[in-house]
């Protein structure tokens, strides 16, 4: 798989690897992504040993500048997902 890999291609790979139907693999992928999302919504960390971990990072409210007008704007505080690659994943792509 060269270039960008999309969800459909991941589902096909899961189906091939596990022997599940594409529909079953799609449900499995959706369930896994849903479980990760639900855990992050609760503020939990999701860790796959050797692969990596997903966390939620908080950014504080701050003042920014609109580059087109130079006007100062308020940027609200927010939470964002973050992924940190694990040792095995780093080694695999090196």
PDB file of N, CA, C and O in Angstrom:
ATOM      1  N   UNK A   1       0.836  -1.182   0.000  1.00  0.00           N
ATOM      2  CA  UNK A   1       0.000   0.000   0.000  1.00  0.00           C
ATOM      3  C   UNK A   1       0.882   1.246   0.000  1.00  0.00           C
ATOM      4  O   UNK A   1       1.429   1.613   1.040  1.00  0.00           O
ATOM      5  N   UNK A   2       1.023   1.886  -1.132  1.00  0.00           N
ATOM      6  CA  UNK A   2       1.820   3.096  -1.231  1.00  0.00           C
ATOM      7  C   UNK A   2       0.916   4.317  -1.167  1.00  0.00           C
ATOM      8  O   UNK A   2      -0.251   4.246  -1.554  1.00  0.00           O
ATOM      9  N   UNK A   3       1.433   5.417  -0.690  1.00  0.00           N
ATOM     10  CA  UNK A   3       0.651   6.642  -0.612  1.00  0.00           C
ATOM     11  C   UNK A   3      -0.236   6.653   0.621  1.00  0.00           C
ATOM     12  O   UNK A   3       0.120   6.095   1.659  1.00  0.00           O
ATOM     13  N   UNK A   4      -1.377   7.282   0.503  1.00  0.00           N
ATOM     14  CA  UNK A   4      -2.319   7.389   1.605  1.00  0.00           C
ATOM     15  C   UNK A   4      -3.157   6.120   1.701  1.00  0.00           C
ATOM     16  O   UNK A   4      -3.648   5.613   0.692  1.00  0.00           O
ATOM     17  N   UNK A   5      -3.315   5.623   2.895  1.00  0.00           N
ATOM     18  CA  UNK A   5      -4.140   4.445   3.132  1.00  0.00           C
ATOM     19  C   UNK A   5      -5.434   4.932   3.781  1.00  0.00           C
ATOM     20  O   UNK A   5      -5.398   5.656   4.776  1.00  0.00           O
ATOM     21  N   UNK A   6      -6.570   4.537   3.220  1.00  0.00           N
ATOM     22  CA  UNK A   6      -7.842   4.985   3.772  1.00  0.00           C
ATOM     23  C   UNK A   6      -8.521   3.871   4.576  1.00  0.00           C
ATOM     24  O   UNK A   6      -8.024   2.748   4.650  1.00  0.00           O
ATOM     25  N   UNK A   7      -9.649   4.202   5.164  1.00  0.00           N
ATOM     26  CA  UNK A   7     -10.360   3.263   6.021  1.00  0.00           C
ATOM     27  C   UNK A   7     -10.765   1.997   5.267  1.00  0.00           C
ATOM     28  O   UNK A   7     -10.667   0.897   5.812  1.00  0.00           O
ATOM     29  N   UNK A   8     -11.215   2.139   4.036  1.00  0.00           N
ATOM     30  CA  UNK A   8     -11.616   0.984   3.236  1.00  0.00           C
ATOM     31  C   UNK A   8     -10.452   0.016   3.051  1.00  0.00           C
ATOM     32  O   UNK A   8     -10.633  -1.199   3.127  1.00  0.00           O
ATOM     33  N   UNK A   9      -9.278   0.545   2.811  1.00  0.00           N
ATOM     34  CA  UNK A   9      -8.098  -0.298   2.631  1.00  0.00           C
ATOM     35  C   UNK A   9      -7.712  -0.994   3.944  1.00  0.00           C
ATOM     36  O   UNK A   9      -7.269  -2.142   3.933  1.00  0.00           O
ATOM     37  N   UNK A  10      -7.880  -0.304   5.058  1.00  0.00           N
ATOM     38  CA  UNK A  10      -7.610  -0.920   6.364  1.00  0.00           C
ATOM     39  C   UNK A  10      -8.599  -2.065   6.592  1.00  0.00           C
ATOM     40  O   UNK A  10      -8.210  -3.144   7.039  1.00  0.00           O
ATOM     41  N   UNK A  11      -9.864  -1.831   6.287  1.00  0.00           N
ATOM     42  CA  UNK A  11     -10.888  -2.873   6.451  1.00  0.00           C
ATOM     43  C   UNK A  11     -10.559  -4.079   5.588  1.00  0.00           C
ATOM     44  O   UNK A  11     -10.673  -5.216   6.046  1.00  0.00           O
ATOM     45  N   UNK A  12     -10.153  -3.848   4.348  1.00  0.00           N
ATOM     46  CA  UNK A  12      -9.778  -4.958   3.464  1.00  0.00           C
ATOM     47  C   UNK A  12      -8.590  -5.733   4.031  1.00  0.00           C
ATOM     48  O   UNK A  12      -8.571  -6.963   3.971  1.00  0.00           O
ATOM     49  N   UNK A  13      -7.607  -5.033   4.576  1.00  0.00           N
ATOM     50  CA  UNK A  13      -6.433  -5.689   5.159  1.00  0.00           C
ATOM     51  C   UNK A  13      -6.818  -6.513   6.384  1.00  0.00           C
ATOM     52  O   UNK A  13      -6.314  -7.620   6.572  1.00  0.00           O
ATOM     53  N   UNK A  14      -7.714  -5.974   7.220  1.00  0.00           N
ATOM     54  CA  UNK A  14      -8.174  -6.706   8.405  1.00  0.00           C
ATOM     55  C   UNK A  14      -8.943  -7.952   7.972  1.00  0.00           C
ATOM     56  O   UNK A  14      -8.753  -9.029   8.538  1.00  0.00           O
ATOM     57  N   UNK A  15      -9.807  -7.807   6.975  1.00  0.00           N
ATOM     58  CA  UNK A  15     -10.584  -8.950   6.478  1.00  0.00           C
ATOM     59  C   UNK A  15      -9.651 -10.043   5.959  1.00  0.00           C
ATOM     60  O   UNK A  15      -9.852 -11.222   6.252  1.00  0.00           O
ATOM     61  N   UNK A  16      -8.649  -9.664   5.201  1.00  0.00           N
ATOM     62  CA  UNK A  16      -7.708 -10.631   4.630  1.00  0.00           C
ATOM     63  C   UNK A  16      -6.899 -11.327   5.729  1.00  0.00           C
ATOM     64  O   UNK A  16      -6.696 -12.541   5.683  1.00  0.00           O
ATOM     65  N   UNK A  17      -6.445 -10.558   6.707  1.00  0.00           N
ATOM     66  CA  UNK A  17      -5.599 -11.095   7.773  1.00  0.00           C
ATOM     67  C   UNK A  17      -6.365 -12.014   8.722  1.00  0.00           C
ATOM     68  O   UNK A  17      -5.820 -13.005   9.209  1.00  0.00           O
ATOM     69  N   UNK A  18      -7.629 -11.683   8.982  1.00  0.00           N
ATOM     70  CA  UNK A  18      -8.398 -12.421   9.984  1.00  0.00           C
ATOM     71  C   UNK A  18      -9.354 -13.446   9.402  1.00  0.00           C
ATOM     72  O   UNK A  18      -9.839 -14.318  10.123  1.00  0.00           O
ATOM     73  N   UNK A  19      -9.631 -13.355   8.108  1.00  0.00           N
ATOM     74  CA  UNK A  19     -10.609 -14.253   7.506  1.00  0.00           C
ATOM     75  C   UNK A  19     -12.044 -13.786   7.714  1.00  0.00           C
ATOM     76  O   UNK A  19     -12.984 -14.490   7.346  1.00  0.00           O
ATOM     77  N   UNK A  20     -12.218 -12.614   8.295  1.00  0.00           N
ATOM     78  CA  UNK A  20     -13.562 -12.045   8.449  1.00  0.00           C
ATOM     79  C   UNK A  20     -14.064 -11.545   7.105  1.00  0.00           C
ATOM     80  O   UNK A  20     -13.279 -11.287   6.193  1.00  0.00           O
ATOM     81  N   UNK A  21     -15.380 -11.412   6.993  1.00  0.00           N
ATOM     82  CA  UNK A  21     -15.939 -10.771   5.807  1.00  0.00           C
ATOM     83  C   UNK A  21     -15.586  -9.288   5.883  1.00  0.00           C
ATOM     84  O   UNK A  21     -15.200  -8.786   6.939  1.00  0.00           O
ATOM     85  N   UNK A  22     -15.724  -8.594   4.756  1.00  0.00           N
ATOM     86  CA  UNK A  22     -15.454  -7.151   4.777  1.00  0.00           C
ATOM     87  C   UNK A  22     -16.423  -6.440   5.716  1.00  0.00           C
ATOM     88  O   UNK A  22     -16.046  -5.482   6.390  1.00  0.00           O
ATOM     89  N   UNK A  23     -17.656  -6.903   5.761  1.00  0.00           N
ATOM     90  CA  UNK A  23     -18.638  -6.303   6.664  1.00  0.00           C
ATOM     91  C   UNK A  23     -18.232  -6.510   8.121  1.00  0.00           C
ATOM     92  O   UNK A  23     -18.299  -5.588   8.933  1.00  0.00           O
ATOM     93  N   UNK A  24     -17.811  -7.735   8.439  1.00  0.00           N
ATOM     94  CA  UNK A  24     -17.361  -8.039   9.797  1.00  0.00           C
ATOM     95  C   UNK A  24     -16.113  -7.267  10.167  1.00  0.00           C
ATOM     96  O   UNK A  24     -15.997  -6.765  11.285  1.00  0.00           O
ATOM     97  N   UNK A  25     -15.178  -7.167   9.238  1.00  0.00           N
ATOM     98  CA  UNK A  25     -13.959  -6.404   9.479  1.00  0.00           C
ATOM     99  C   UNK A  25     -14.285  -4.926   9.661  1.00  0.00           C
ATOM    100  O   UNK A  25     -13.681  -4.248  10.492  1.00  0.00           O
ATOM    101  N   UNK A  26     -15.244  -4.432   8.880  1.00  0.00           N
ATOM    102  CA  UNK A  26     -15.672  -3.037   9.010  1.00  0.00           C
ATOM    103  C   UNK A  26     -16.255  -2.766  10.386  1.00  0.00           C
ATOM    104  O   UNK A  26     -15.981  -1.731  10.994  1.00  0.00           O
ATOM    105  N   UNK A  27     -17.062  -3.703  10.873  1.00  0.00           N
ATOM    106  CA  UNK A  27     -17.630  -3.557  12.215  1.00  0.00           C
ATOM    107  C   UNK A  27     -16.534  -3.585  13.268  1.00  0.00           C
ATOM    108  O   UNK A  27     -16.591  -2.831  14.239  1.00  0.00           O
ATOM    109  N   UNK A  28     -15.541  -4.443  13.090  1.00  0.00           N
ATOM    110  CA  UNK A  28     -14.430  -4.536  14.042  1.00  0.00           C
ATOM    111  C   UNK A  28     -13.623  -3.235  14.059  1.00  0.00           C
ATOM    112  O   UNK A  28     -13.290  -2.722  15.128  1.00  0.00           O
ATOM    113  N   UNK A  29     -13.313  -2.709  12.885  1.00  0.00           N
ATOM    114  CA  UNK A  29     -12.561  -1.458  12.796  1.00  0.00           C
ATOM    115  C   UNK A  29     -13.369  -0.322  13.417  1.00  0.00           C
ATOM    116  O   UNK A  29     -12.829   0.467  14.192  1.00  0.00           O
ATOM    117  N   UNK A  30     -14.653  -0.230  13.084  1.00  0.00           N
ATOM    118  CA  UNK A  30     -15.513   0.809  13.660  1.00  0.00           C
ATOM    119  C   UNK A  30     -15.595   0.683  15.180  1.00  0.00           C
ATOM    120  O   UNK A  30     -15.572   1.690  15.889  1.00  0.00           O
ATOM    121  N   UNK A  31     -15.690  -0.541  15.679  1.00  0.00           N
ATOM    122  CA  UNK A  31     -15.758  -0.759  17.128  1.00  0.00           C
ATOM    123  C   UNK A  31     -14.462  -0.327  17.800  1.00  0.00           C
ATOM    124  O   UNK A  31     -14.491   0.296  18.861  1.00  0.00           O
ATOM    125  N   UNK A  32     -13.328  -0.653  17.192  1.00  0.00           N
ATOM    126  CA  UNK A  32     -12.034  -0.268  17.766  1.00  0.00           C
ATOM    127  C   UNK A  32     -11.887   1.255  17.788  1.00  0.00           C
ATOM    128  O   UNK A  32     -11.475   1.832  18.795  1.00  0.00           O
ATOM    129  N   UNK A  33     -12.225   1.894  16.679  1.00  0.00           N
ATOM    130  CA  UNK A  33     -12.130   3.352  16.625  1.00  0.00           C
ATOM    131  C   UNK A  33     -13.102   4.001  17.606  1.00  0.00           C
ATOM    132  O   UNK A  33     -12.776   5.006  18.237  1.00  0.00           O
ATOM    133  N   UNK A  34     -14.287   3.428  17.731  1.00  0.00           N
ATOM    134  CA  UNK A  34     -15.269   3.942  18.688  1.00  0.00           C
ATOM    135  C   UNK A  34     -14.794   3.807  20.124  1.00  0.00           C
ATOM    136  O   UNK A  34     -15.004   4.708  20.936  1.00  0.00           O
ATOM    137  N   UNK A  35     -14.159   2.693  20.442  1.00  0.00           N
ATOM    138  CA  UNK A  35     -13.646   2.476  21.793  1.00  0.00           C
ATOM    139  C   UNK A  35     -12.516   3.461  22.102  1.00  0.00           C
ATOM    140  O   UNK A  35     -12.437   3.986  23.212  1.00  0.00           O
ATOM    141  N   UNK A  36     -11.654   3.709  21.137  1.00  0.00           N
ATOM    142  CA  UNK A  36     -10.569   4.673  21.324  1.00  0.00           C
ATOM    143  C   UNK A  36     -11.158   6.062  21.543  1.00  0.00           C
ATOM    144  O   UNK A  36     -10.747   6.774  22.460  1.00  0.00           O
ATOM    145  N   UNK A  37     -12.111   6.448  20.712  1.00  0.00           N
ATOM    146  CA  UNK A  37     -12.744   7.760  20.825  1.00  0.00           C
ATOM    147  C   UNK A  37     -13.439   7.923  22.174  1.00  0.00           C
ATOM    148  O   UNK A  37     -13.302   8.962  22.821  1.00  0.00           O
ATOM    149  N   UNK A  38     -14.184   6.900  22.602  1.00  0.00           N
ATOM    150  CA  UNK A  38     -14.893   6.971  23.883  1.00  0.00           C
ATOM    151  C   UNK A  38     -13.920   7.119  25.048  1.00  0.00           C
ATOM    152  O   UNK A  38     -14.175   7.884  25.978  1.00  0.00           O
ATOM    153  N   UNK A  39     -12.816   6.397  25.001  1.00  0.00           N
ATOM    154  CA  UNK A  39     -11.820   6.492  26.071  1.00  0.00           C
ATOM    155  C   UNK A  39     -11.202   7.887  26.113  1.00  0.00           C
ATOM    156  O   UNK A  39     -11.007   8.447  27.192  1.00  0.00           O
ATOM    157  N   UNK A  40     -10.896   8.444  24.957  1.00  0.00           N
ATOM    158  CA  UNK A  40     -10.309   9.779  24.909  1.00  0.00           C
ATOM    159  C   UNK A  40     -11.298  10.844  25.382  1.00  0.00           C
ATOM    160  O   UNK A  40     -10.908  11.809  26.038  1.00  0.00           O
ATOM    161  N   UNK A  41     -12.580  10.668  25.049  1.00  0.00           N
ATOM    162  CA  UNK A  41     -13.609  11.608  25.513  1.00  0.00           C
ATOM    163  C   UNK A  41     -13.654  11.660  27.030  1.00  0.00           C
ATOM    164  O   UNK A  41     -13.915  12.710  27.617  1.00  0.00           O
ATOM    165  N   UNK A  42     -13.399  10.518  27.663  1.00  0.00           N
ATOM    166  CA  UNK A  42     -13.401  10.438  29.125  1.00  0.00           C
ATOM    167  C   UNK A  42     -12.100  10.957  29.726  1.00  0.00           C
ATOM    168  O   UNK A  42     -11.969  11.035  30.948  1.00  0.00           O
ATOM    169  N   UNK A  43     -11.138  11.311  28.877  1.00  0.00           N
ATOM    170  CA  UNK A  43      -9.855  11.812  29.357  1.00  0.00           C
ATOM    171  C   UNK A  43      -8.833  10.732  29.623  1.00  0.00           C
ATOM    172  O   UNK A  43      -7.783  11.002  30.206  1.00  0.00           O
ATOM    173  N   UNK A  44      -9.124   9.512  29.204  1.00  0.00           N
ATOM    174  CA  UNK A  44      -8.202   8.395  29.407  1.00  0.00           C
ATOM    175  C   UNK A  44      -7.127   8.359  28.327  1.00  0.00           C
ATOM    176  O   UNK A  44      -7.278   8.961  27.264  1.00  0.00           O
ATOM    177  N   UNK A  45      -6.055   7.654  28.609  1.00  0.00           N
ATOM    178  CA  UNK A  45      -5.009   7.379  27.631  1.00  0.00           C
ATOM    179  C   UNK A  45      -5.263   5.988  27.061  1.00  0.00           C
ATOM    180  O   UNK A  45      -5.624   5.068  27.795  1.00  0.00           O
ATOM    181  N   UNK A  46      -5.076   5.837  25.764  1.00  0.00           N
ATOM    182  CA  UNK A  46      -5.207   4.530  25.113  1.00  0.00           C
ATOM    183  C   UNK A  46      -3.818   4.120  24.665  1.00  0.00           C
ATOM    184  O   UNK A  46      -3.178   4.815  23.875  1.00  0.00           O
ATOM    185  N   UNK A  47      -3.354   2.985  25.175  1.00  0.00           N
ATOM    186  CA  UNK A  47      -1.987   2.565  24.902  1.00  0.00           C
ATOM    187  C   UNK A  47      -1.951   1.176  24.271  1.00  0.00           C
ATOM    188  O   UNK A  47      -2.556   0.225  24.767  1.00  0.00           O
ATOM    189  N   UNK A  48      -1.220   1.093  23.161  1.00  0.00           N
ATOM    190  CA  UNK A  48      -0.937  -0.171  22.506  1.00  0.00           C
ATOM    191  C   UNK A  48       0.564  -0.382  22.642  1.00  0.00           C
ATOM    192  O   UNK A  48       1.348   0.250  21.933  1.00  0.00           O
ATOM    193  N   UNK A  49       0.964  -1.259  23.540  1.00  0.00           N
ATOM    194  CA  UNK A  49       2.375  -1.465  23.835  1.00  0.00           C
ATOM    195  C   UNK A  49       3.153  -1.772  22.551  1.00  0.00           C
ATOM    196  O   UNK A  49       2.792  -2.667  21.787  1.00  0.00           O
ATOM    197  N   UNK A  50       4.208  -1.022  22.338  1.00  0.00           N
ATOM    198  CA  UNK A  50       5.045  -1.188  21.161  1.00  0.00           C
ATOM    199  C   UNK A  50       4.568  -0.397  19.960  1.00  0.00           C
ATOM    200  O   UNK A  50       5.375  -0.033  19.104  1.00  0.00           O
ATOM    201  N   UNK A  51       3.269  -0.120  19.879  1.00  0.00           N
ATOM    202  CA  UNK A  51       2.722   0.623  18.743  1.00  0.00           C
ATOM    203  C   UNK A  51       2.671   2.112  19.037  1.00  0.00           C
ATOM    204  O   UNK A  51       3.173   2.926  18.262  1.00  0.00           O
ATOM    205  N   UNK A  52       2.058   2.464  20.168  1.00  0.00           N
ATOM    206  CA  UNK A  52       1.961   3.871  20.525  1.00  0.00           C
ATOM    207  C   UNK A  52       0.808   4.133  21.464  1.00  0.00           C
ATOM    208  O   UNK A  52       0.096   3.215  21.871  1.00  0.00           O
ATOM    209  N   UNK A  53       0.631   5.405  21.805  1.00  0.00           N
ATOM    210  CA  UNK A  53      -0.444   5.764  22.716  1.00  0.00           C
ATOM    211  C   UNK A  53      -1.150   7.029  22.253  1.00  0.00           C
ATOM    212  O   UNK A  53      -0.546   7.936  21.681  1.00  0.00           O
ATOM    213  N   UNK A  54      -2.437   7.056  22.518  1.00  0.00           N
ATOM    214  CA  UNK A  54      -3.277   8.210  22.236  1.00  0.00           C
ATOM    215  C   UNK A  54      -3.571   8.894  23.561  1.00  0.00           C
ATOM    216  O   UNK A  54      -3.926   8.233  24.537  1.00  0.00           O
ATOM    217  N   UNK A  55      -3.427  10.211  23.601  1.00  0.00           N
ATOM    218  CA  UNK A  55      -3.746  10.986  24.790  1.00  0.00           C
ATOM    219  C   UNK A  55      -4.528  12.219  24.374  1.00  0.00           C
ATOM    220  O   UNK A  55      -4.645  12.532  23.189  1.00  0.00           O
ATOM    221  N   UNK A  56      -5.061  12.914  25.374  1.00  0.00           N
ATOM    222  CA  UNK A  56      -5.735  14.185  25.141  1.00  0.00           C
ATOM    223  C   UNK A  56      -4.864  15.273  25.751  1.00  0.00           C
ATOM    224  O   UNK A  56      -4.481  15.188  26.918  1.00  0.00           O
ATOM    225  N   UNK A  57      -4.552  16.292  24.961  1.00  0.00           N
ATOM    226  CA  UNK A  57      -3.772  17.423  25.454  1.00  0.00           C
ATOM    227  C   UNK A  57      -4.663  18.656  25.496  1.00  0.00           C
ATOM    228  O   UNK A  57      -5.519  18.852  24.633  1.00  0.00           O
ATOM    229  N   UNK A  58      -4.449  19.473  26.502  1.00  0.00           N
ATOM    230  CA  UNK A  58      -5.233  20.697  26.665  1.00  0.00           C
ATOM    231  C   UNK A  58      -4.375  21.890  26.270  1.00  0.00           C
ATOM    232  O   UNK A  58      -3.202  21.974  26.635  1.00  0.00           O
ATOM    233  N   UNK A  59      -4.971  22.807  25.523  1.00  0.00           N
ATOM    234  CA  UNK A  59      -4.281  24.057  25.221  1.00  0.00           C
ATOM    235  C   UNK A  59      -5.064  25.174  25.892  1.00  0.00           C
ATOM    236  O   UNK A  59      -6.295  25.166  25.898  1.00  0.00           O
ATOM    237  N   UNK A  60      -4.340  26.136  26.458  1.00  0.00           N
ATOM    238  CA  UNK A  60      -4.960  27.244  27.169  1.00  0.00           C
ATOM    239  C   UNK A  60      -5.520  28.254  26.180  1.00  0.00           C
ATOM    240  O   UNK A  60      -5.102  28.311  25.024  1.00  0.00           O
ATOM    241  N   UNK A  61      -6.472  29.047  26.655  1.00  0.00           N
ATOM    242  CA  UNK A  61      -6.987  30.154  25.853  1.00  0.00           C
ATOM    243  C   UNK A  61      -5.847  31.159  25.666  1.00  0.00           C
ATOM    244  O   UNK A  61      -5.015  31.348  26.553  1.00  0.00           O
ATOM    245  N   UNK A  62      -5.830  31.786  24.514  1.00  0.00           N
ATOM    246  CA  UNK A  62      -4.768  32.750  24.255  1.00  0.00           C
ATOM    247  C   UNK A  62      -5.246  33.796  23.258  1.00  0.00           C
ATOM    248  O   UNK A  62      -6.310  33.663  22.653  1.00  0.00           O
ATOM    249  N   UNK A  63      -4.451  34.821  23.104  1.00  0.00           N
ATOM    250  CA  UNK A  63      -4.754  35.866  22.140  1.00  0.00           C
ATOM    251  C   UNK A  63      -3.896  35.645  20.910  1.00  0.00           C
ATOM    252  O   UNK A  63      -2.687  35.436  21.012  1.00  0.00           O
ATOM    253  N   UNK A  64      -4.528  35.692  19.752  1.00  0.00           N
ATOM    254  CA  UNK A  64      -3.813  35.528  18.494  1.00  0.00           C
ATOM    255  C   UNK A  64      -3.999  36.757  17.628  1.00  0.00           C
ATOM    256  O   UNK A  64      -4.658  37.716  18.032  1.00  0.00           O
ATOM    257  N   UNK A  65      -3.423  36.732  16.441  1.00  0.00           N
ATOM    258  CA  UNK A  65      -3.525  37.855  15.513  1.00  0.00           C
ATOM    259  C   UNK A  65      -3.991  37.333  14.164  1.00  0.00           C
ATOM    260  O   UNK A  65      -3.414  36.391  13.621  1.00  0.00           O
ATOM    261  N   UNK A  66      -5.038  37.949  13.625  1.00  0.00           N
ATOM    262  CA  UNK A  66      -5.502  37.616  12.281  1.00  0.00           C
ATOM    263  C   UNK A  66      -4.442  38.123  11.314  1.00  0.00           C
ATOM    264  O   UNK A  66      -4.205  39.330  11.255  1.00  0.00           O
ATOM    265  N   UNK A  67      -3.793  37.239  10.549  1.00  0.00           N
ATOM    266  CA  UNK A  67      -2.695  37.673   9.672  1.00  0.00           C
ATOM    267  C   UNK A  67      -3.141  38.583   8.525  1.00  0.00           C
ATOM    268  O   UNK A  67      -2.327  39.326   7.977  1.00  0.00           O
ATOM    269  N   UNK A  68      -4.416  38.533   8.160  1.00  0.00           N
ATOM    270  CA  UNK A  68      -4.891  39.368   7.049  1.00  0.00           C
ATOM    271  C   UNK A  68      -5.178  40.790   7.492  1.00  0.00           C
ATOM    272  O   UNK A  68      -4.939  41.736   6.742  1.00  0.00           O
ATOM    273  N   UNK A  69      -5.698  40.950   8.727  1.00  0.00           N
ATOM    274  CA  UNK A  69      -6.093  42.285   9.176  1.00  0.00           C
ATOM    275  C   UNK A  69      -5.215  42.826  10.290  1.00  0.00           C
ATOM    276  O   UNK A  69      -5.231  44.028  10.553  1.00  0.00           O
ATOM    277  N   UNK A  70      -4.451  41.968  10.947  1.00  0.00           N
ATOM    278  CA  UNK A  70      -3.639  42.397  12.082  1.00  0.00           C
ATOM    279  C   UNK A  70      -4.457  42.535  13.355  1.00  0.00           C
ATOM    280  O   UNK A  70      -3.924  42.899  14.403  1.00  0.00           O
ATOM    281  N   UNK A  71      -5.751  42.245  13.267  1.00  0.00           N
ATOM    282  CA  UNK A  71      -6.651  42.371  14.411  1.00  0.00           C
ATOM    283  C   UNK A  71      -6.367  41.265  15.431  1.00  0.00           C
ATOM    284  O   UNK A  71      -6.136  40.110  15.076  1.00  0.00           O
ATOM    285  N   UNK A  72      -6.394  41.657  16.711  1.00  0.00           N
ATOM    286  CA  UNK A  72      -6.200  40.653  17.760  1.00  0.00           C
ATOM    287  C   UNK A  72      -7.504  39.874  17.928  1.00  0.00           C
ATOM    288  O   UNK A  72      -8.596  40.442  17.904  1.00  0.00           O
ATOM    289  N   UNK A  73      -7.360  38.541  18.101  1.00  0.00           N
ATOM    290  CA  UNK A  73      -8.526  37.685  18.282  1.00  0.00           C
ATOM    291  C   UNK A  73      -8.291  36.775  19.478  1.00  0.00           C
ATOM    292  O   UNK A  73      -7.152  36.475  19.835  1.00  0.00           O
ATOM    293  N   UNK A  74      -9.386  36.343  20.088  1.00  0.00           N
ATOM    294  CA  UNK A  74      -9.296  35.418  21.207  1.00  0.00           C
ATOM    295  C   UNK A  74      -9.413  34.002  20.672  1.00  0.00           C
ATOM    296  O   UNK A  74     -10.319  33.686  19.901  1.00  0.00           O
ATOM    297  N   UNK A  75      -8.490  33.161  21.090  1.00  0.00           N
ATOM    298  CA  UNK A  75      -8.518  31.750  20.711  1.00  0.00           C
ATOM    299  C   UNK A  75      -8.903  30.976  21.969  1.00  0.00           C
ATOM    300  O   UNK A  75      -8.208  31.038  22.983  1.00  0.00           O
ATOM    301  N   UNK A  76     -10.003  30.255  21.892  1.00  0.00           N
ATOM    302  CA  UNK A  76     -10.544  29.554  23.057  1.00  0.00           C
ATOM    303  C   UNK A  76      -9.657  28.375  23.466  1.00  0.00           C
ATOM    304  O   UNK A  76      -8.919  27.820  22.652  1.00  0.00           O
ATOM    305  N   UNK A  77      -9.748  28.013  24.732  1.00  0.00           N
ATOM    306  CA  UNK A  77      -9.078  26.801  25.218  1.00  0.00           C
ATOM    307  C   UNK A  77      -9.723  25.612  24.531  1.00  0.00           C
ATOM    308  O   UNK A  77     -10.898  25.655  24.167  1.00  0.00           O
ATOM    309  N   UNK A  78      -8.949  24.553  24.356  1.00  0.00           N
ATOM    310  CA  UNK A  78      -9.510  23.372  23.707  1.00  0.00           C
ATOM    311  C   UNK A  78      -8.723  22.138  24.097  1.00  0.00           C
ATOM    312  O   UNK A  78      -7.638  22.219  24.674  1.00  0.00           O
ATOM    313  N   UNK A  79      -9.297  21.003  23.767  1.00  0.00           N
ATOM    314  CA  UNK A  79      -8.645  19.712  23.955  1.00  0.00           C
ATOM    315  C   UNK A  79      -8.432  19.104  22.577  1.00  0.00           C
ATOM    316  O   UNK A  79      -9.280  19.229  21.693  1.00  0.00           O
ATOM    317  N   UNK A  80      -7.289  18.443  22.403  1.00  0.00           N
ATOM    318  CA  UNK A  80      -6.971  17.821  21.121  1.00  0.00           C
ATOM    319  C   UNK A  80      -6.382  16.435  21.349  1.00  0.00           C
ATOM    320  O   UNK A  80      -5.684  16.213  22.339  1.00  0.00           O
ATOM    321  N   UNK A  81      -6.654  15.504  20.446  1.00  0.00           N
ATOM    322  CA  UNK A  81      -6.023  14.188  20.555  1.00  0.00           C
ATOM    323  C   UNK A  81      -4.570  14.272  20.106  1.00  0.00           C
ATOM    324  O   UNK A  81      -4.219  15.064  19.231  1.00  0.00           O
ATOM    325  N   UNK A  82      -3.741  13.451  20.711  1.00  0.00           N
ATOM    326  CA  UNK A  82      -2.323  13.393  20.354  1.00  0.00           C
ATOM    327  C   UNK A  82      -1.915  11.928  20.293  1.00  0.00           C
ATOM    328  O   UNK A  82      -2.355  11.118  21.109  1.00  0.00           O
ATOM    329  N   UNK A  83      -1.074  11.597  19.324  1.00  0.00           N
ATOM    330  CA  UNK A  83      -0.555  10.238  19.205  1.00  0.00           C
ATOM    331  C   UNK A  83       0.951  10.277  19.347  1.00  0.00           C
ATOM    332  O   UNK A  83       1.625  11.100  18.727  1.00  0.00           O
ATOM    333  N   UNK A  84       1.474   9.381  20.171  1.00  0.00           N
ATOM    334  CA  UNK A  84       2.920   9.238  20.332  1.00  0.00           C
ATOM    335  C   UNK A  84       3.285   7.820  19.923  1.00  0.00           C
ATOM    336  O   UNK A  84       2.799   6.850  20.504  1.00  0.00           O
ATOM    337  N   UNK A  85       4.144   7.708  18.920  1.00  0.00           N
ATOM    338  CA  UNK A  85       4.539   6.400  18.403  1.00  0.00           C
ATOM    339  C   UNK A  85       5.382   5.642  19.416  1.00  0.00           C
ATOM    340  O   UNK A  85       6.205   6.226  20.120  1.00  0.00           O
ATOM    341  N   UNK A  86       5.164   4.328  19.478  1.00  0.00           N
ATOM    342  CA  UNK A  86       5.930   3.456  20.352  1.00  0.00           C
ATOM    343  C   UNK A  86       7.217   2.979  19.686  1.00  0.00           C
ATOM    344  O   UNK A  86       7.438   3.216  18.498  1.00  0.00           O
ATOM    345  N   UNK A  87       8.046   2.320  20.447  1.00  0.00           N
ATOM    346  CA  UNK A  87       9.365   1.884  19.985  1.00  0.00           C
ATOM    347  C   UNK A  87       9.287   0.962  18.770  1.00  0.00           C
ATOM    348  O   UNK A  87      10.042   1.134  17.813  1.00  0.00           O
ATOM    349  N   UNK A  88       8.382  -0.012  18.801  1.00  0.00           N
ATOM    350  CA  UNK A  88       8.287  -0.955  17.672  1.00  0.00           C
ATOM    351  C   UNK A  88       7.855  -0.260  16.393  1.00  0.00           C
ATOM    352  O   UNK A  88       8.371  -0.563  15.318  1.00  0.00           O
ATOM    353  N   UNK A  89       6.914   0.667  16.499  1.00  0.00           N
ATOM    354  CA  UNK A  89       6.453   1.411  15.317  1.00  0.00           C
ATOM    355  C   UNK A  89       7.566   2.289  14.774  1.00  0.00           C
ATOM    356  O   UNK A  89       7.774   2.353  13.562  1.00  0.00           O
ATOM    357  N   UNK A  90       8.278   2.961  15.654  1.00  0.00           N
ATOM    358  CA  UNK A  90       9.400   3.798  15.220  1.00  0.00           C
ATOM    359  C   UNK A  90      10.445   2.954  14.496  1.00  0.00           C
ATOM    360  O   UNK A  90      10.972   3.351  13.457  1.00  0.00           O
ATOM    361  N   UNK A  91      10.734   1.789  15.059  1.00  0.00           N
ATOM    362  CA  UNK A  91      11.744   0.906  14.455  1.00  0.00           C
ATOM    363  C   UNK A  91      11.274   0.390  13.102  1.00  0.00           C
ATOM    364  O   UNK A  91      12.073   0.269  12.173  1.00  0.00           O
ATOM    365  N   UNK A  92       9.981   0.085  12.983  1.00  0.00           N
ATOM    366  CA  UNK A  92       9.433  -0.465  11.739  1.00  0.00           C
ATOM    367  C   UNK A  92       9.505   0.535  10.586  1.00  0.00           C
ATOM    368  O   UNK A  92       9.707   0.137   9.439  1.00  0.00           O
ATOM    369  N   UNK A  93       9.346   1.808  10.870  1.00  0.00           N
ATOM    370  CA  UNK A  93       9.338   2.800   9.801  1.00  0.00           C
ATOM    371  C   UNK A  93      10.697   3.450   9.574  1.00  0.00           C
ATOM    372  O   UNK A  93      10.858   4.247   8.651  1.00  0.00           O
ATOM    373  N   UNK A  94      11.668   3.115  10.408  1.00  0.00           N
ATOM    374  CA  UNK A  94      13.018   3.695  10.243  1.00  0.00           C
ATOM    375  C   UNK A  94      13.744   3.056   9.082  1.00  0.00           C
ATOM    376  O   UNK A  94      14.886   3.416   8.794  1.00  0.00           O
TER     377      UNK A  94
END
